Amino acid sequence: MNRVGKYAIEKDMDETELLKMVLELPDKDKMLMWSEGYIDLVIEKLPKYGQDILVNRKDKWEDTKAYYQDQLDNILSKEEIKMKMKSERKEFALFVMENYKEFQSLLFLCYDGNLKDVDLRKFVYRRRYGQRKNYLKK
């Protein structure tokens, strides 16, 4: 939890000071609050006139998350992937690494049956900020 989140849970917090802290945060840190799941707590503590700063961004990130969820559902609905999910993990891993490299972390979570909403949020965050640039991979 970043300093804005920690400040928001204090009992003697000032909502104007919290708004000032939110305004000073870079977009990357705001998205990190969303991906870790405590942005609603911060929004709730902000004054009414300042809440839309984070609400608008949160809606945008939720739309992005829904887009990736739709893509993942589309991949999982294919007959070929259904057959590979029934096979051994090694065979599934080779297939995923060859065909769906960008979704491999989510597909492995689906294979294990452990995909959660927070995993999708973290995936969206990593796609936006955590991934190395393509020209650095070579």
Phi and psi restraints in degrees (value plus and minus 20) as a CYANA .aco file:
   2 ASN   PHI    -101.4   -61.4
   2 ASN   PSI     159.6   199.6
   3 ARG   PHI     -85.5   -45.5
   3 ARG   PSI     -49.2    -9.2
   4 VAL   PHI     -87.9   -47.9
   4 VAL   PSI     -63.9   -23.9
   5 GLY   PHI     -83.5   -43.5
   5 GLY   PSI     -60.9   -20.9
   6 LYS   PHI     -85.9   -45.9
   6 LYS   PSI     -59.6   -19.6
   7 TYR   PHI     -87.2   -47.2
   7 TYR   PSI     -55.9   -15.9
   8 ALA   PHI     -86.2   -46.2
   8 ALA   PSI     -46.7    -6.7
   9 ILE   PHI    -109.9   -69.9
   9 ILE   PSI     -25.5    14.5
  10 GLU   PHI     -88.5   -48.5
  10 GLU   PSI     129.3   169.3
  11 LYS   PHI     -93.9   -53.9
  11 LYS   PSI     -56.5   -16.5
  12 ASP   PHI    -119.9   -79.9
  12 ASP   PSI      16.8    56.8
  13 MET   PHI    -100.9   -60.9
  13 MET   PSI     127.9   167.9
  14 ASP   PHI    -123.9   -83.9
  14 ASP   PSI     105.1   145.1
  15 GLU   PHI     -87.1   -47.1
  15 GLU   PSI     -48.8    -8.8
  16 THR   PHI     -89.4   -49.4
  16 THR   PSI     -60.1   -20.1
  17 GLU   PHI     -85.8   -45.8
  17 GLU   PSI     -58.9   -18.9
  18 LEU   PHI     -82.6   -42.6
  18 LEU   PSI     -62.9   -22.9
  19 LEU   PHI     -81.2   -41.2
  19 LEU   PSI     -61.1   -21.1
  20 LYS   PHI     -81.7   -41.7
  20 LYS   PSI     -62.4   -22.4
  21 MET   PHI     -84.8   -44.8
  21 MET   PSI     -59.9   -19.9
  22 VAL   PHI     -84.7   -44.7
  22 VAL   PSI     -62.3   -22.3
  23 LEU   PHI     -84.2   -44.2
  23 LEU   PSI     -50.0   -10.0
  24 GLU   PHI    -100.1   -60.1
  24 GLU   PSI     -36.7     3.3
  25 LEU   PHI     -90.7   -50.7
  25 LEU   PSI     118.2   158.2
  26 PRO   PHI     -91.3   -51.3
  26 PRO   PSI     139.6   179.6
  27 ASP   PHI     -78.8   -38.8
  27 ASP   PSI     -52.3   -12.3
  28 LYS   PHI     -81.0   -41.0
  28 LYS   PSI     -62.6   -22.6
  29 ASP   PHI     -92.2   -52.2
  29 ASP   PSI     -52.3   -12.3
  30 LYS   PHI     -85.3   -45.3
  30 LYS   PSI     -61.5   -21.5
  31 MET   PHI     -88.2   -48.2
  31 MET   PSI     -52.9   -12.9
  32 LEU   PHI     -83.5   -43.5
  32 LEU   PSI     -59.8   -19.8
  33 MET   PHI     -80.2   -40.2
  33 MET   PSI     -60.3   -20.3
  34 TRP   PHI     -87.5   -47.5
  34 TRP   PSI     -64.7   -24.7
  35 SER   PHI     -86.7   -46.7
  35 SER   PSI     -48.8    -8.8
  36 GLU   PHI    -108.3   -68.3
  36 GLU   PSI     -28.2    11.8
  37 GLY   PHI      70.7   110.7
  37 GLY   PSI      -8.3    31.7
  38 TYR   PHI    -133.9   -93.9
  38 TYR   PSI      -4.4    35.6
  39 ILE   PHI     -88.0   -48.0
  39 ILE   PSI     -51.8   -11.8
  40 ASP   PHI     -82.9   -42.9
  40 ASP   PSI     -56.5   -16.5
  41 LEU   PHI     -82.4   -42.4
  41 LEU   PSI     -62.6   -22.6
  42 VAL   PHI     -88.3   -48.3
  42 VAL   PSI     -62.7   -22.7
  43 ILE   PHI     -80.4   -40.4
  43 ILE   PSI     -61.7   -21.7
  44 GLU   PHI     -82.0   -42.0
  44 GLU   PSI     -55.3   -15.3
  45 LYS   PHI    -104.9   -64.9
  45 LYS   PSI     -34.9     5.1
  46 LEU   PHI     -92.5   -52.5
  46 LEU   PSI     134.0   174.0
  47 PRO   PHI     -85.0   -45.0
  47 PRO   PSI     134.1   174.1
  48 LYS   PHI     -73.5   -33.5
  48 LYS   PSI     -61.5   -21.5
  49 TYR   PHI     -91.5   -51.5
  49 TYR   PSI     -32.1     7.9
  50 GLY   PHI    -129.1   -89.1
  50 GLY   PSI     -23.9    16.1
  51 GLN   PHI     -88.2   -48.2
  51 GLN   PSI     -53.9   -13.9
  52 ASP   PHI     -85.0   -45.0
  52 ASP   PSI     -36.5     3.5
  53 ILE   PHI     -78.8   -38.8
  53 ILE   PSI     -67.2   -27.2
  54 LEU   PHI    -108.6   -68.6
  54 LEU   PSI     -50.3   -10.3
  55 VAL   PHI     -83.6   -43.6
  55 VAL   PSI     -63.3   -23.3
  56 ASN   PHI     -82.7   -42.7
  56 ASN   PSI     -63.0   -23.0
  57 ARG   PHI     -86.7   -46.7
  57 ARG   PSI     -61.9   -21.9
  58 LYS   PHI     -79.9   -39.9
  58 LYS   PSI     -62.5   -22.5
  59 ASP   PHI     -81.6   -41.6
  59 ASP   PSI     -60.7   -20.7
  60 LYS   PHI     -82.8   -42.8
  60 LYS   PSI     -63.5   -23.5
  61 TRP   PHI     -88.6   -48.6
  61 TRP   PSI     -56.0   -16.0
  62 GLU   PHI     -84.9   -44.9
  62 GLU   PSI     -57.7   -17.7
  63 ASP   PHI     -83.0   -43.0
  63 ASP   PSI     -61.7   -21.7
  64 THR   PHI     -83.6   -43.6
  64 THR   PSI     -61.6   -21.6
  65 LYS   PHI     -82.1   -42.1
  65 LYS   PSI     -61.7   -21.7
  66 ALA   PHI     -83.9   -43.9
  66 ALA   PSI     -57.1   -17.1
  67 TYR   PHI     -81.2   -41.2
  67 TYR   PSI     -67.0   -27.0
  68 TYR   PHI     -88.1   -48.1
  68 TYR   PSI     -53.9   -13.9
  69 GLN   PHI     -83.8   -43.8
  69 GLN   PSI     -61.3   -21.3
  70 ASP   PHI     -83.7   -43.7
  70 ASP   PSI     -62.0   -22.0
  71 GLN   PHI     -83.2   -43.2
  71 GLN   PSI     -62.0   -22.0
  72 LEU   PHI     -84.5   -44.5
  72 LEU   PSI     -62.5   -22.5
  73 ASP   PHI     -82.8   -42.8
  73 ASP   PSI     -57.8   -17.8
  74 ASN   PHI     -83.8   -43.8
  74 ASN   PSI     -63.2   -23.2
  75 ILE   PHI     -84.0   -44.0
  75 ILE   PSI     -64.6   -24.6
  76 LEU   PHI     -89.5   -49.5
  76 LEU   PSI     -40.6    -0.6
  77 SER   PHI    -102.6   -62.6
  77 SER   PSI     -30.8     9.2
  78 LYS   PHI     -91.1   -51.1
  78 LYS   PSI     120.2   160.2
  79 GLU   PHI     -82.8   -42.8
  79 GLU   PSI     -57.7   -17.7
  80 GLU   PHI     -81.5   -41.5
  80 GLU   PSI     -63.2   -23.2
  81 ILE   PHI     -91.9   -51.9
  81 ILE   PSI     -52.4   -12.4
  82 LYS   PHI     -81.8   -41.8
  82 LYS   PSI     -60.8   -20.8
  83 MET   PHI     -86.9   -46.9
  83 MET   PSI     -60.3   -20.3
  84 LYS   PHI     -88.6   -48.6
  84 LYS   PSI     -51.8   -11.8
  85 MET   PHI     -88.6   -48.6
  85 MET   PSI     -42.2    -2.2
  86 LYS   PHI    -105.1   -65.1
  86 LYS   PSI     -32.1     7.9
  87 SER   PHI    -106.7   -66.7
  87 SER   PSI    -192.5  -152.5
  88 GLU   PHI     -87.3   -47.3
  88 GLU   PSI     135.7   175.7
  89 ARG   PHI     -81.6   -41.6
  89 ARG   PSI     -58.9   -18.9
  90 LYS   PHI     -83.3   -43.3
  90 LYS   PSI     -64.2   -24.2
  91 GLU   PHI     -84.8   -44.8
  91 GLU   PSI     -60.9   -20.9
  92 PHE   PHI     -83.6   -43.6
  92 PHE   PSI     -61.9   -21.9
  93 ALA   PHI     -82.1   -42.1
  93 ALA   PSI     -64.7   -24.7
  94 LEU   PHI     -82.9   -42.9
  94 LEU   PSI     -60.6   -20.6
  95 PHE   PHI     -84.2   -44.2
  95 PHE   PSI     -65.0   -25.0
  96 VAL   PHI     -86.0   -46.0
  96 VAL   PSI     -64.2   -24.2
  97 MET   PHI     -84.7   -44.7
  97 MET   PSI     -49.4    -9.4
  98 GLU   PHI    -101.9   -61.9
  98 GLU   PSI     -57.8   -17.8
  99 ASN   PHI    -127.3   -87.3
  99 ASN   PSI     -51.3   -11.3
 100 TYR   PHI    -154.1  -114.1
 100 TYR   PSI      32.9    72.9
 101 LYS   PHI     -77.0   -37.0
 101 LYS   PSI     -60.7   -20.7
 102 GLU   PHI     -90.0   -50.0
 102 GLU   PSI     -40.1    -0.1
 103 PHE   PHI    -127.8   -87.8
 103 PHE   PSI      -6.4    33.6
 104 GLN   PHI     -82.6   -42.6
 104 GLN   PSI     -57.6   -17.6
 105 SER   PHI     -84.0   -44.0
 105 SER   PSI     -61.8   -21.8
 106 LEU   PHI     -89.9   -49.9
 106 LEU   PSI     -58.5   -18.5
 107 LEU   PHI     -86.9   -46.9
 107 LEU   PSI     -55.8   -15.8
 108 PHE   PHI     -87.9   -47.9
 108 PHE   PSI     -56.1   -16.1
 109 LEU   PHI     -84.9   -44.9
 109 LEU   PSI     -58.7   -18.7
 110 CYS   PHI     -85.3   -45.3
 110 CYS   PSI     -60.8   -20.8
 111 TYR   PHI     -79.2   -39.2
 111 TYR   PSI     -61.5   -21.5
 112 ASP   PHI    -102.2   -62.2
 112 ASP   PSI     -30.8     9.2
 113 GLY   PHI      57.7    97.7
 113 GLY   PSI       5.6    45.6
 114 ASN   PHI    -136.1   -96.1
 114 ASN   PSI      -4.3    35.7
 115 LEU   PHI     -90.7   -50.7
 115 LEU   PSI     104.8   144.8
 116 LYS   PHI    -143.3  -103.3
 116 LYS   PSI     145.8   185.8
 117 ASP   PHI     -80.0   -40.0
 117 ASP   PSI     -59.5   -19.5
 118 VAL   PHI     -84.7   -44.7
 118 VAL   PSI     -50.9   -10.9
 119 ASP   PHI     -85.8   -45.8
 119 ASP   PSI     -59.7   -19.7
 120 LEU   PHI     -85.8   -45.8
 120 LEU   PSI     -61.5   -21.5
 121 ARG   PHI     -82.8   -42.8
 121 ARG   PSI     -62.7   -22.7
 122 LYS   PHI     -86.7   -46.7
 122 LYS   PSI     -54.8   -14.8
 123 PHE   PHI     -82.1   -42.1
 123 PHE   PSI     -65.5   -25.5
 124 VAL   PHI     -81.8   -41.8
 124 VAL   PSI     -62.4   -22.4
 125 TYR   PHI     -82.0   -42.0
 125 TYR   PSI     -66.9   -26.9
 126 ARG   PHI     -84.1   -44.1
 126 ARG   PSI     -57.1   -17.1
 127 ARG   PHI     -82.8   -42.8
 127 ARG   PSI     -53.3   -13.3
 128 ARG   PHI    -106.6   -66.6
 128 ARG   PSI     -61.5   -21.5
 129 TYR   PHI    -142.3  -102.3
 129 TYR   PSI     -48.4    -8.4
 130 GLY   PHI    -109.9   -69.9
 130 GLY   PSI     -33.8     6.2
 131 GLN   PHI    -102.8   -62.8
 131 GLN   PSI     120.4   160.4
 132 ARG   PHI     -90.3   -50.3
 132 ARG   PSI     133.4   173.4
 133 LYS   PHI     -88.8   -48.8
 133 LYS   PSI     129.2   169.2
 134 ASN   PHI     -80.8   -40.8
 134 ASN   PSI     -55.8   -15.8
 135 TYR   PHI     -93.3   -53.3
 135 TYR   PSI     -33.2     6.8
 136 LEU   PHI    -108.9   -68.9
 136 LEU   PSI     -33.3     6.7
 137 LYS   PHI     -95.9   -55.9
 137 LYS   PSI     -39.8     0.2
